[in-house]
Amino acid sequence: MTCQRSSTLCLLLAFMQIFACCRAEGKYTVIAPGTIHSNDKYTAAVAVHNVAEPCQIKVGITGPSFNESKTVEVKGSEIKEVDFAVPTLVEGKYNLTAEGLNCLENFKNTTKLDFAKFETYVRLQTDKGLYKPGDVINYRVLFLDKDLRPGKAEPDTVLWFEDGKRNRIKELKNLEVVKGVHTGHFQISEFPVMGNWRLVVSSKGHYDRAVYFEVQKYVLPKYVVKAEATESVSVKDGDMQVVVRANYTYGKPLNGKTTVILTLGSYYDFGRSMDDEKKQPPSIIRTADMIQGKAKIDMNVKQLEAYLHSKEYSTYATIVATVEEEFTGVKINTTASTQIYPYRYAMHCVHYYECNSFEADKEKEVMIQLTYVDGSHLKDTKTPVELVYTEVLEKNSWHQPRHMDSGEEVTTTLMPPVGENRTFSFKGFMNETGFVTFKVKLSDLKEYEGYSHYYNIEALYRDEKRDVNNAYQYREPKKVDTPEEKLPKDWFKLEDRYYNDRPKLFHEEHFTVNSSKPLAYLDYNVVARGNIIKSGHIDLPNKPMVHNISFTPDLVCSPRFSVYVYYVDAE
């Protein structure tokens, strides 16, 4: 389990280091949170081990604004919880002290506690994000306590509205909070300051929250415009279509004119000098009449070929359609987009593993699919498709030779390896859905330290060529001598619960303790929300080495909790 483990565990280890010297009469443990919170419950779990008589142990908290101690009598076969009702604290140094009154050599040990002050969770909501002059703002403020239950507002809480120039318009104090919620409304004047307004809730020293909204003069559009464009187009052909539709809000088609502007997306080439000039691509502009609320605009993007961002990938283009209503002249815009490709055909490997690897001198099948850039099938069963494998040998820029590990300067006369630049070509024909199956057989590639040796794969069809993948030779894994893992002679562990085996609320859960030695008993603590919520002592007369601890999580255990188990033997 992973949760508030660090604070409690660190405190446990600190106490164990302190009482380790008390071996003559036995041992004690005091488990408690490492952090103290204002207005909260603080619990310490006290236990003694290997003692014959009951022990009286005094546990106390000291600090600038809280001092209290309690005494408990603990037997060797039990664990007792000591609860403190912590009031509102002032920041300062707080300590937890455990003191033996009649046993264990009258020990007295103190550890420092971290101080934390819980702040009320405050959330603000408005019914809209945009208002116009004269509108009524409906709002609510949520106050939640540390357990996310309905909380209370601090006495000095203030709520106010600010306009676009940060003038405080309205202020409220002494908020009425019902079940953790304050609700209200505020009417904007007919002539307010426009811009970004905000609603603020503040309590000095506790919280300061704000929610933003906009106040503007606006008129709901009387008609709706939509645009659709060809999603993918090849610059080689260039033909594409944009369809613009416009209707009044009550459904009647709109008549008017539409203007469509196509522009290539922005591009920055990190490889070129800042002094280089790159020509700005032209925008393609077309106009058409809206007939019965619809217009079809044919466009050709061939003129953009020289301005595409890459010869290997598509370029994003934005389309802005503006419709002007014929009677009023009111204009409204909408946008669409398209991808412009520098080629007609897309060619790719159907199964990655077929293209990515090969075994030397063994024939295998490789399947390639060809489509138009818009994804439609090619049905050319007569034109051959060629698959070309070209040998590539390149040095790895990240590789460091083994003899350089020592940091010594080494001079070598070894010549770098030279590839043979071998090429293997295979031909095939498409079926009616654009798939081609090749029977491929490749020669062995030598392995060189610090170099990548592979075949580059290209597919050729008609006048186009696509880079498909790289093929690497399969090699048997090298045998590596791994040191034999040494298991610890002694262990005591709580088996992990994994993400897919999370505990469920109100369902009995089992936590398995595994030990290398027989266990006479077990002590455990359950920690959630910064405090101990349950402690227990389990006698094990049969002295097993494995035992399951049962526990049923409730709402306090949400969203996470920890289980700590410990055992102190007679040695």
C-alpha positions as CSV (number, residue, x, y, z in Angstrom):
1,M,0.0,0.0,0.0
2,T,1.3,3.5,-0.8
3,C,0.0,6.4,1.2
4,Q,0.9,8.4,4.2
5,R,3.7,6.0,5.0
6,S,6.6,8.3,5.3
7,S,5.7,10.2,8.5
8,T,4.5,7.3,10.5
9,L,7.2,5.0,9.4
10,C,9.9,7.5,10.1
11,L,8.6,8.0,13.6
12,L,8.5,4.2,14.2
13,L,12.1,3.9,13.1
14,A,13.1,6.8,15.3
15,F,11.6,5.2,18.4
16,M,13.2,1.9,17.6
17,Q,16.6,3.5,17.5
18,I,16.0,5.0,20.9
19,F,14.7,2.0,22.8
20,A,17.1,-0.5,21.2
21,C,19.3,-0.3,24.3
22,C,16.5,-1.4,26.7
23,R,17.1,-5.1,26.3
24,A,17.4,-6.1,29.9
25,E,13.7,-5.9,30.7
26,G,12.1,-5.9,27.3
27,K,11.1,-3.5,24.6
28,Y,8.3,-1.0,23.9
29,T,6.9,0.6,20.8
30,V,5.0,3.9,20.4
31,I,3.6,4.3,16.9
32,A,2.1,7.7,16.1
33,P,1.8,10.2,13.1
34,G,4.8,12.3,12.5
35,T,2.6,15.4,11.9
36,I,0.1,17.1,14.2
37,H,-2.9,18.9,12.8
38,S,-5.1,21.7,14.3
39,N,-8.7,20.7,15.3
40,D,-8.1,17.1,14.7
41,K,-7.7,13.8,16.5
42,Y,-4.2,12.5,17.2
43,T,-3.7,8.8,18.1
44,A,-0.6,7.0,19.4
45,A,-0.5,3.2,19.6
46,V,1.5,1.9,22.6
47,A,2.7,-1.7,23.1
48,V,5.3,-3.5,25.2
49,H,7.1,-6.7,24.3
50,N,8.7,-9.5,26.3
51,V,7.8,-8.2,29.7
52,A,6.3,-10.1,32.6
53,E,4.4,-7.4,34.4
54,P,2.0,-4.7,33.1
55,C,3.8,-1.4,32.3
56,Q,2.5,2.1,32.9
57,I,3.6,4.4,30.1
58,K,2.9,8.1,29.9
59,V,2.4,9.6,26.4
60,G,2.3,13.4,26.1
61,I,2.3,16.2,23.5
62,T,4.0,19.5,24.3
63,G,4.1,22.7,22.4
64,P,3.4,26.5,22.4
65,S,-0.4,26.1,22.4
66,F,-1.1,22.5,23.4
67,N,0.2,20.5,26.4
68,E,-1.4,17.2,27.4
69,S,-0.3,13.8,28.7
70,K,-2.1,10.5,29.3
71,T,-1.0,7.4,31.2
72,V,-2.0,3.9,30.0
73,E,-1.3,0.4,31.5
74,V,-0.2,-2.0,28.9
75,K,0.3,-5.8,29.1
76,G,2.7,-7.8,27.0
77,S,-0.1,-9.3,24.9
78,E,-2.0,-6.1,23.9
79,I,-1.7,-2.8,22.1
80,K,-3.5,0.3,23.4
81,E,-4.4,3.5,21.6
82,V,-4.0,6.9,23.3
83,D,-6.2,9.6,21.8
84,F,-5.7,13.4,22.0
85,A,-8.3,15.9,21.0
86,V,-6.1,18.6,19.4
87,P,-7.6,22.2,19.5
88,T,-6.7,25.1,17.2
89,L,-2.9,25.3,17.3
90,V,-0.5,28.1,16.7
91,E,2.6,27.4,14.5
92,G,5.6,26.3,16.5
93,K,7.7,23.3,17.7
94,Y,5.7,20.4,19.0
95,N,7.1,17.2,20.6
96,L,5.8,13.7,21.4
97,T,7.2,12.2,24.6
98,A,6.9,8.6,25.8
99,E,7.9,7.8,29.4
100,G,8.0,4.5,31.3
101,L,6.8,4.9,34.9
102,N,7.3,1.5,36.5
103,C,9.2,-0.7,33.9
104,L,11.9,-0.7,31.2
105,E,14.3,1.2,33.4
106,N,11.9,4.2,33.5
107,F,12.8,5.3,30.0
108,K,11.9,8.7,28.6
109,N,12.2,9.5,25.0
110,T,11.1,12.5,22.9
111,T,10.7,13.1,19.2
112,K,9.8,16.2,17.2
113,L,6.5,16.5,15.4
114,D,5.9,18.4,12.2
115,F,3.1,21.0,12.3
116,A,0.4,21.3,9.6
117,K,-2.6,23.5,9.5
118,F,-5.6,22.3,7.5
119,E,-7.2,24.9,5.3
120,T,-10.9,24.7,4.4
121,Y,-11.5,23.6,0.7
122,V,-13.3,26.4,-1.0
123,R,-14.8,26.2,-4.5
124,L,-16.7,28.8,-6.5
125,Q,-19.2,28.4,-9.3
126,T,-21.2,30.7,-11.6
127,D,-24.1,29.6,-13.8
128,K,-22.4,30.9,-17.0
129,G,-19.1,32.1,-18.2
130,L,-20.4,35.0,-20.4
131,Y,-23.0,37.6,-19.3
132,K,-24.4,40.7,-20.9
133,P,-25.5,44.0,-19.3
134,G,-28.6,43.6,-17.1
135,D,-28.1,39.8,-16.6
136,V,-28.4,38.1,-13.2
137,I,-25.3,36.2,-12.0
138,N,-26.3,33.1,-10.0
139,Y,-23.4,31.8,-7.9
140,R,-22.6,29.4,-5.1
141,V,-19.6,28.8,-2.8
142,L,-18.7,25.4,-1.5
143,F,-16.9,24.9,1.9
144,L,-15.6,21.5,2.6
145,D,-13.6,20.1,5.5
146,K,-10.6,17.8,5.5
147,D,-12.8,14.8,4.8
148,L,-14.6,16.6,1.9
149,R,-17.7,16.8,4.0
150,P,-19.8,20.0,4.3
151,G,-17.8,22.6,6.2
152,K,-18.1,26.1,7.6
153,A,-16.9,29.5,6.5
154,E,-14.4,31.3,8.7
155,P,-15.9,34.2,10.7
156,D,-13.9,36.8,8.7
157,T,-14.8,35.4,5.3
158,V,-15.6,38.2,2.7
159,L,-17.1,37.7,-0.8
160,W,-17.1,40.4,-3.5
161,F,-17.4,41.1,-7.2
162,E,-14.9,43.0,-9.3
163,D,-15.5,44.5,-12.7
164,G,-13.1,44.6,-15.7
165,K,-11.2,47.5,-14.2
166,R,-10.9,45.7,-10.8
167,N,-13.4,48.0,-9.1
168,R,-15.1,46.3,-6.2
169,I,-18.8,46.3,-7.1
170,K,-20.5,44.4,-4.3
171,E,-19.2,43.0,-1.0
172,L,-20.8,40.5,1.4
173,K,-19.8,39.5,4.9
174,N,-21.3,37.0,7.4
175,L,-22.1,34.5,4.7
176,E,-25.1,32.2,5.4
177,V,-23.8,28.7,4.8
178,V,-26.2,25.8,4.7
179,K,-24.8,22.3,4.6
180,G,-21.5,23.7,3.4
181,V,-23.0,25.8,0.6
182,H,-23.6,29.5,0.3
183,T,-25.8,30.6,-2.7
184,G,-26.7,34.0,-4.0
185,H,-27.3,36.2,-7.0
186,F,-26.2,39.5,-8.3
187,Q,-27.6,41.7,-11.1
188,I,-25.3,43.4,-13.5
189,S,-26.2,47.1,-14.3
190,E,-27.3,48.2,-17.7
191,F,-24.1,50.1,-18.3
192,P,-21.3,48.1,-16.6
193,V,-17.5,48.1,-17.3
194,M,-17.0,45.4,-20.0
195,G,-14.3,42.8,-19.8
196,N,-13.2,40.1,-17.5
197,W,-14.9,40.2,-14.1
198,R,-14.2,38.0,-11.2
199,L,-15.9,36.7,-8.0
200,V,-13.6,36.5,-5.0
201,V,-13.9,34.7,-1.6
202,S,-11.2,35.5,0.9
203,S,-10.5,34.8,4.6
204,K,-7.3,36.4,6.0
205,G,-4.8,33.7,6.7
206,H,-7.0,30.9,5.5
207,Y,-8.0,31.0,1.9
208,D,-8.3,33.2,-1.2
209,R,-10.2,31.9,-4.2
210,A,-11.5,33.5,-7.4
211,V,-13.6,32.6,-10.4
212,Y,-13.5,34.6,-13.6
213,F,-16.3,35.3,-16.1
214,E,-16.8,37.8,-19.0
215,V,-19.3,40.7,-19.3
216,Q,-19.8,41.8,-22.9
217,K,-22.5,43.1,-25.2
218,Y,-23.4,40.3,-27.5
219,V,-26.3,39.1,-29.8
220,L,-27.0,35.5,-30.4
221,P,-26.4,34.6,-34.0
222,K,-29.6,34.4,-36.1
223,Y,-28.2,31.7,-38.3
224,V,-25.7,28.8,-38.1
225,V,-22.9,28.1,-40.6
226,K,-21.1,24.8,-41.1
227,A,-18.3,23.9,-43.6
228,E,-17.0,20.5,-44.7
229,A,-13.9,19.9,-46.9
230,T,-12.1,17.1,-48.5
231,E,-10.1,15.6,-45.7
232,S,-7.0,14.5,-47.7
233,V,-5.9,15.7,-51.2
234,S,-2.8,15.1,-53.3
235,V,-1.1,18.2,-54.7
236,K,-0.3,16.1,-57.8
237,D,-4.0,16.1,-58.7
238,G,-5.0,19.1,-56.7
239,D,-8.8,18.9,-56.9
240,M,-10.8,19.2,-53.8
241,Q,-14.2,20.5,-52.7
242,V,-15.6,22.6,-49.9
243,V,-19.3,22.5,-49.0
244,V,-20.8,25.3,-46.9
245,R,-24.2,25.1,-45.3
246,A,-26.1,27.9,-43.6
247,N,-29.5,27.9,-42.0
248,Y,-31.5,30.3,-39.8
249,T,-31.8,29.2,-36.2
250,Y,-35.4,28.2,-36.8
251,G,-34.3,25.9,-39.6
252,K,-35.0,27.8,-42.9
253,P,-32.2,27.8,-45.4
254,L,-30.3,31.0,-45.8
255,N,-29.5,32.8,-49.1
256,G,-26.5,35.0,-49.6
257,K,-22.8,34.8,-50.6
258,T,-19.9,32.8,-49.2
259,T,-16.2,33.4,-49.4
260,V,-13.8,30.6,-48.8
261,I,-10.1,31.1,-48.0
262,L,-7.6,28.2,-47.8
263,T,-4.2,28.9,-46.1
264,L,-1.3,26.6,-45.3
265,G,-0.5,26.2,-41.7
266,S,2.5,27.9,-40.1
267,Y,5.9,26.4,-40.5
268,Y,9.4,26.9,-39.1
269,D,12.5,25.2,-40.4
270,F,15.0,24.8,-37.6
271,G,17.6,23.7,-40.1
272,R,17.8,26.9,-42.1
273,S,19.6,30.1,-41.3
274,M,17.7,33.1,-39.9
275,D,18.9,35.1,-42.9
276,D,17.3,32.7,-45.4
277,E,14.1,33.9,-46.9
278,K,11.2,31.6,-47.3
279,K,8.4,32.7,-49.6
280,Q,5.0,33.0,-48.0
281,P,2.5,30.6,-49.6
282,P,-0.4,32.3,-51.4
283,S,-4.0,31.9,-50.1
284,I,-6.6,30.4,-52.4
285,I,-9.8,32.5,-52.3
286,R,-13.1,31.4,-53.9
287,T,-16.6,32.9,-53.7
288,A,-20.0,31.4,-54.5
289,D,-23.7,32.0,-54.0
290,M,-25.7,30.2,-51.4
291,I,-28.6,28.4,-52.9
292,Q,-31.1,27.0,-50.5
293,G,-28.6,27.3,-47.7
294,K,-25.8,25.4,-49.5
295,A,-22.8,26.2,-51.7
296,K,-20.3,23.8,-53.3
297,I,-16.9,25.3,-54.1
298,D,-14.3,23.4,-56.2
299,M,-10.7,24.3,-55.6
300,N,-7.3,23.2,-56.9
301,V,-4.2,23.3,-54.7
302,K,-1.5,22.5,-57.4
303,Q,-0.1,26.0,-57.0
304,L,0.8,25.2,-53.4
305,E,3.2,22.4,-54.3
306,A,6.3,24.5,-53.9
307,Y,5.2,25.7,-50.5
308,L,4.5,22.4,-48.8
309,H,6.4,21.9,-45.6
310,S,7.8,18.4,-46.5
311,K,8.2,16.1,-49.4
312,E,7.6,13.1,-47.1
313,Y,4.6,14.2,-45.1
314,S,1.3,16.0,-45.4
315,T,0.9,19.7,-44.7
316,Y,-2.1,21.1,-42.7
317,A,-4.3,23.7,-44.3
318,T,-6.9,25.9,-42.7
319,I,-10.2,26.8,-44.5
320,V,-12.2,29.8,-43.3
321,A,-15.7,30.2,-44.8
322,T,-17.5,33.5,-44.4
323,V,-21.3,33.7,-45.2
324,E,-23.0,37.1,-45.8
325,E,-26.8,37.2,-45.4
326,E,-28.3,38.8,-48.5
327,F,-30.8,41.1,-46.7
328,T,-29.0,42.4,-43.7
329,G,-25.3,41.9,-44.7
330,V,-24.5,40.2,-41.4
331,K,-21.4,38.0,-41.7
332,I,-20.6,34.9,-39.7
333,N,-17.5,32.6,-40.0
334,T,-16.8,29.0,-39.6
335,T,-13.7,26.9,-40.2
336,A,-12.6,23.5,-41.6
337,S,-9.3,21.9,-42.4
338,T,-7.6,19.5,-44.9
339,Q,-4.3,17.7,-45.3
340,I,-2.4,18.3,-48.5
341,Y,0.0,15.5,-49.5
342,P,3.0,15.9,-51.8
343,Y,2.3,12.5,-53.5
344,R,-0.7,10.5,-54.8
345,Y,-0.2,7.1,-53.2
346,A,0.4,6.0,-49.6
347,M,2.5,2.8,-49.2
348,H,3.0,1.1,-45.9
349,C,3.8,-2.3,-44.4
350,V,0.8,-4.2,-43.2
351,H,2.6,-6.0,-40.3
352,Y,5.4,-4.1,-38.7
353,Y,7.2,-7.3,-37.5
354,E,7.4,-8.6,-41.1
355,C,9.2,-5.5,-42.4
356,N,11.3,-4.7,-39.3
357,S,13.2,-8.0,-39.0
358,F,14.5,-10.9,-41.1
359,E,16.6,-14.0,-40.8
360,A,19.5,-14.3,-43.1
361,D,19.1,-16.6,-46.2
362,K,15.5,-17.5,-45.1
363,E,12.6,-16.7,-47.3
364,K,9.7,-14.8,-45.8
365,E,6.5,-13.1,-46.9
366,V,6.2,-9.3,-46.6
367,M,2.8,-7.6,-47.3
368,I,2.6,-4.0,-48.5
369,Q,-0.6,-2.0,-48.9
370,L,-1.1,0.8,-51.4
371,T,-3.9,3.3,-51.3
372,Y,-4.7,6.8,-52.5
373,V,-3.8,9.5,-49.9
374,D,-7.5,9.7,-48.9
375,G,-7.5,6.0,-48.0
376,S,-9.5,4.8,-51.0
377,H,-8.4,1.5,-52.6
378,L,-6.2,1.1,-55.6
379,K,-7.5,-1.5,-58.1
380,D,-4.5,-1.6,-60.5
381,T,-3.8,-5.3,-60.8
382,K,-1.6,-5.0,-64.0
383,T,1.1,-2.5,-63.0
384,P,4.0,-4.1,-61.1
385,V,5.0,-2.9,-57.6
386,E,8.7,-3.1,-56.7
387,L,10.1,-3.6,-53.2
388,V,13.8,-2.6,-52.9
389,Y,16.1,-3.5,-50.0
390,T,19.3,-1.4,-49.8
391,E,22.2,-2.1,-47.4
392,V,23.0,0.7,-45.0
393,L,26.0,0.8,-42.6
394,E,26.1,3.9,-40.3
395,K,27.9,4.8,-37.1
396,N,26.0,5.2,-33.9
397,S,26.5,8.8,-32.7
398,W,25.7,7.7,-29.1
399,H,28.1,4.8,-29.0
400,Q,31.2,4.9,-26.8
401,P,33.9,2.2,-27.4
402,R,34.6,-0.2,-24.5
403,H,38.2,0.8,-24.2
404,M,37.1,4.4,-23.5
405,D,35.3,3.5,-20.3
406,S,38.4,3.9,-18.2
407,G,38.9,7.5,-19.3
408,E,42.4,6.8,-20.8
409,E,43.3,8.2,-24.2
410,V,43.7,5.3,-26.6
411,T,45.1,5.5,-30.2
412,T,43.9,2.9,-32.7
413,T,44.8,2.1,-36.2
414,L,41.7,0.1,-37.0
415,M,40.0,1.2,-40.2
416,P,36.2,1.8,-40.0
417,P,34.1,-0.9,-41.6
418,V,32.8,-0.3,-45.1
419,G,29.4,-1.6,-46.3
420,E,29.0,-3.4,-49.6
421,N,25.9,-1.3,-50.6
422,R,24.1,-4.4,-51.7
423,T,20.6,-4.1,-53.2
424,F,17.9,-6.7,-53.5
425,S,14.8,-6.1,-55.6
426,F,11.5,-8.0,-55.5
427,K,8.4,-7.5,-57.7
428,G,4.7,-8.2,-57.3
429,F,1.2,-7.2,-58.3
430,M,-1.6,-5.8,-56.3
431,N,-4.9,-7.6,-55.7
432,E,-8.2,-5.8,-56.1
433,T,-7.9,-4.2,-52.7
434,G,-4.4,-2.8,-53.0
435,F,-2.4,-5.5,-51.2
436,V,0.9,-6.9,-52.5
437,T,2.7,-10.0,-51.1
438,F,6.4,-10.3,-51.8
439,K,8.6,-13.4,-51.1
440,V,11.8,-11.9,-49.7
441,K,15.1,-13.5,-49.1
442,L,18.1,-11.4,-47.8
443,S,21.8,-12.0,-47.3
444,D,23.6,-12.0,-43.9
445,L,24.7,-8.6,-42.5
446,K,27.9,-8.5,-40.4
447,E,27.7,-7.1,-37.0
448,Y,30.1,-4.2,-36.1
449,E,30.5,-2.6,-32.7
450,G,29.2,0.9,-32.6
451,Y,27.5,0.6,-36.0
452,S,24.0,0.0,-37.2
453,H,23.9,-2.4,-40.1
454,Y,20.5,-2.9,-41.8
455,Y,18.5,-2.8,-45.0
456,N,16.4,0.3,-45.9
457,I,13.1,-0.7,-47.6
458,E,11.5,1.4,-50.4
459,A,8.3,0.7,-52.4
460,L,8.1,1.8,-56.0
461,Y,4.9,2.2,-58.0
462,R,4.5,4.1,-61.3
463,D,6.4,7.3,-60.9
464,E,6.4,7.4,-57.1
465,K,8.7,6.0,-54.4
466,R,7.9,5.7,-50.6
467,D,10.3,4.9,-47.8
468,V,8.6,2.0,-46.0
469,N,10.8,0.8,-43.1
470,N,14.2,-0.5,-42.0
471,A,14.8,-4.3,-41.8
472,Y,17.2,-5.5,-39.1
473,Q,18.7,-9.0,-38.9
474,Y,17.5,-11.3,-36.1
475,R,20.4,-12.5,-34.0
476,E,20.3,-15.0,-31.1
477,P,20.5,-13.3,-27.7
478,K,24.0,-13.2,-26.3
479,K,24.6,-15.2,-23.1
480,V,25.3,-12.9,-20.2
481,D,26.5,-14.2,-16.9
482,T,24.3,-12.8,-14.3
483,P,25.3,-13.1,-10.6
484,E,23.1,-15.4,-8.7
485,E,20.7,-13.5,-6.6
486,K,21.3,-14.0,-2.9
487,L,18.2,-14.2,-0.8
488,P,18.3,-12.6,2.7
489,K,18.7,-15.1,5.6
490,D,16.1,-13.3,7.6
491,W,13.0,-11.5,6.4
492,F,9.7,-10.1,7.6
493,K,7.5,-8.6,4.9
494,L,4.0,-7.7,4.1
495,E,3.1,-8.7,0.6
496,D,2.2,-5.9,-1.8
497,R,-1.2,-5.2,-3.1
498,Y,-1.1,-4.2,-6.8
499,Y,-3.2,-1.7,-8.7
500,N,-5.6,-4.3,-10.2
501,D,-6.1,-5.8,-6.7
502,R,-7.1,-2.7,-4.8
503,P,-9.1,-3.1,-1.6
504,K,-12.8,-2.3,-1.8
505,L,-14.9,-0.4,0.7
506,F,-16.9,-2.5,3.2
507,H,-15.3,-5.7,1.8
508,E,-13.2,-7.9,4.0
509,E,-9.6,-7.8,2.8
510,H,-6.6,-10.0,3.7
511,F,-3.0,-8.8,4.0
512,T,-0.4,-11.6,4.1
513,V,2.6,-11.4,6.4
514,N,5.5,-13.6,5.5
515,S,8.5,-14.3,7.8
516,S,11.6,-16.4,7.8
517,K,11.1,-17.3,11.4
518,P,8.1,-18.6,13.4
519,L,5.8,-15.8,14.7
520,A,4.5,-15.9,18.3
521,Y,2.3,-12.8,17.7
522,L,1.7,-9.8,15.4
523,D,1.0,-6.1,16.1
524,Y,-0.5,-4.0,13.4
525,N,-1.7,-0.4,12.8
526,V,-3.9,0.9,10.0
527,V,-3.2,4.5,9.0
528,A,-5.5,6.8,7.0
529,R,-5.9,10.5,6.6
530,G,-2.9,11.3,8.7
531,N,-3.8,9.3,11.8
532,I,-4.0,5.8,13.2
533,I,-7.6,4.5,12.8
534,K,-7.1,0.9,14.0
535,S,-4.6,-1.1,16.0
536,G,-4.5,-4.7,16.9
537,H,-2.6,-7.5,18.6
538,I,-2.9,-11.1,17.3
539,D,-1.6,-14.1,19.3
540,L,-0.3,-17.0,17.2
541,P,0.0,-20.0,19.5
542,N,1.0,-22.3,16.6
543,K,3.8,-20.0,15.6
544,P,3.3,-20.0,11.8
545,M,5.7,-18.3,9.4
546,V,2.8,-17.0,7.2
547,H,-0.4,-15.3,8.5
548,N,-3.3,-13.3,6.9
549,I,-4.5,-10.2,8.7
550,S,-8.2,-9.4,8.0
551,F,-9.5,-5.9,7.7
552,T,-12.6,-4.3,6.3
553,P,-12.0,-0.7,5.0
554,D,-14.7,1.9,5.6
555,L,-15.2,5.4,4.3
556,V,-12.3,6.8,6.5
557,C,-9.9,4.6,4.5
558,S,-10.8,6.4,1.3
559,P,-9.0,7.4,-0.9
560,R,-6.0,5.5,0.5
561,F,-4.7,3.8,3.6
562,S,-1.6,2.0,4.9
563,V,-1.1,-1.1,7.0
564,Y,2.0,-1.5,9.2
565,V,2.8,-4.8,10.8
566,Y,5.7,-5.5,13.3
567,Y,7.0,-8.2,15.6
568,V,9.7,-8.1,18.3
569,D,11.2,-11.4,19.1
570,A,12.8,-12.5,22.4
571,E,16.3,-12.0,21.1
